[in-house]
Amino acid sequence: MKRKVIGLSGSYNKSSYTFNLVSKISSEVERMYGLKKTLYDMSDLGTSLGQAMCSEQLDDTIHEVIDDIINAKVLVIGVPTYKASYPGMFKHFFDLLEPEALSGKPIILSATGGSNRHALMLEYQLRPLFNFFKAITMPTAIYAVNSDYKNYLLCESNLLDRISLATKELSPWLIRQ
Ligand SMILES: Cc1cc2nc3c(=O)[nH]c(=O)nc-3n(C[C@H](O)[C@H](O)[C@H](O)COP(=O)(O)O)c2cc1C
């Protein structure tokens, strides 16, 4: 089975700043380490998520995504900032995973927002969630504001440098056996 980098965007939007950021980072990981890239957004999780109180109530569509996430060599997580944090439905998805599901998983964290004022949500909201799961989050996280894009394509060179840096930080966990 080909080793995969899985990108998950916490947005439902079809034209999405977050999805494009996750895609950009995942492509860099694919390029640097030869992993196969697969991308998901919230709509790929299907309609059972909102009403499920436990993972047994989720349908097959979302179980396939969960399997991909659990078996990924690397995860790239991106969320849109909602009220200075990640969206509630994104958290609900992770509430339904087993506490050990992401143990030891290398993860690049990213987020988008309307303003730079909430950039630290990456450190005070998103990183602690994955610390709970005992995942290994890369020290460099990426926060992009909407004005960093042209037609939803990231064009701010400082952010492209940060993507490259975060990707290089994965190397100790990707030594080929
Ligand atoms: C309900 C809601 C709440 C938001 N709250 C914030 C916020 O607190 N801080 C911020 O910087 N941007 C906020 N935004 C703006 C989004 O984070 C921003 O536009 C993001 O890039 C949208 O990502 P998407 O295009 O992937 O959906 C909010 C947007 C929505 C719809």
The ligand as a Gaussian input file, in Angstrom:
#p B3LYP/6-31G(d) Opt

LIG

0 1
 C      -18.963000      31.972000      11.196000
 C      -17.647000      32.628000      10.857000
 C      -16.855000      33.094000      11.881000
 C      -15.617000      33.693000      11.591000
 N      -14.825000      34.105000      12.623000
 C      -13.596000      34.620000      12.359000
 C      -12.739000      35.022000      13.423000
 O      -13.066000      34.934000      14.597000
 N      -11.502000      35.512000      13.088000
 C      -11.084000      35.638000      11.797000
 O       -9.951000      36.077000      11.573000
 N      -11.884000      35.248000      10.759000
 C      -13.113000      34.763000      11.017000
 N      -13.936000      34.363000       9.971000
 C      -13.421000      34.451000       8.586000
 C      -12.913000      33.086000       8.089000
 O      -12.075000      32.463000       9.031000
 C      -12.078000      33.256000       6.809000
 O      -12.772000      33.957000       5.817000
 C      -11.619000      31.888000       6.290000
 O      -10.508000      32.077000       5.441000
 C      -12.714000      31.152000       5.511000
 O      -12.172000      29.949000       5.050000
 P      -12.821000      29.089000       3.856000
 O      -12.808000      29.952000       2.632000
 O      -11.909000      27.914000       3.730000
 O      -14.187000      28.682000       4.312000
 C      -15.179000      33.812000      10.240000
 C      -16.028000      33.360000       9.201000
 C      -17.246000      32.779000       9.503000
 C      -18.135000      32.285000       8.377000

